């Protein structure tokens, strides 16, 4: 009977877990649909603005006061790390932490040894794991709950100001780019300084625009706005990837729980049948002993 009780306890525990993972799967699916639609709607707009900037980026060669294009030796590096506030989303967070450590080790080892690598952590999980190794310049956990463009733009504005003042020489973003519900691509992008496209790429994308005001003035005005939008797109990309990863992870966990329940119920029925058979044997044996 002790074995039966133990199996019943395990069945009850797995059933509770299955209910939790199933509920989390439904919640993540609802959030995923909203965030997926958001990134799908945003990408064409972001892509078109980037195309426009590429078309007029030759103005950067003639504009002297464009600090966001200034190439300097990367003595002071800031890495923006986008993770999640919650777990239970598979390898979503661990892959970003691993890529950040790899990036520092392979490209910015000297700066790290000199204490000149700082992090901007968007998401609690990344901060918890990386603050033990790297100094955190800024962390923001609430921006993921209700991503507002003005909040995201404020973070980008702060980084652009620090870069323009030469307090920072390079800004890199590490995040999960959304592909589909089951696939997230770990991506490393240079945010600052802006890397202008080659002349060949610009010629391939060249459009015939009439500029009013001048190309240079438009370029000065548009560049910060486009950077803010690109940063917002990266954040939405990461959020869509998170919900997709969690939905997939909870779906697999629910399937595993159901499989375990089937095995436990078979095991319970076998043990119960064995216990009944043993009891019958004892009753028959006792009856025969009384007859003799």
Buried (B, 14 or more C-beta within 10 A) or exposed (E): EEEBEEBBEBBEEBBEBBEBBBEBBEBBBEBBBEBBEBBEEBBEEBEEBBEBBBBBBBBBEEBEEBBBBEEEEBEBBBBBBBBBBBBBBBBBBBBBBBBBBEBBEEBBEEBBEEEBBBBBBBBBBBBEBBEEEBEBBBBBBEBBEEBEEEBBBBBBBEBBEBBBEEEBBBBBBBBBBBEEBEEBEBBBBEBBBBEBBEEEEBEEEEEEEEEEEEBBEBBBEBBBEBBBBBBBBBBBBBBBBBBBBBBBBBBEBBEBBBEBBEEBEEBBEEBBEEEEEEEEEEEEEEEEEEEE
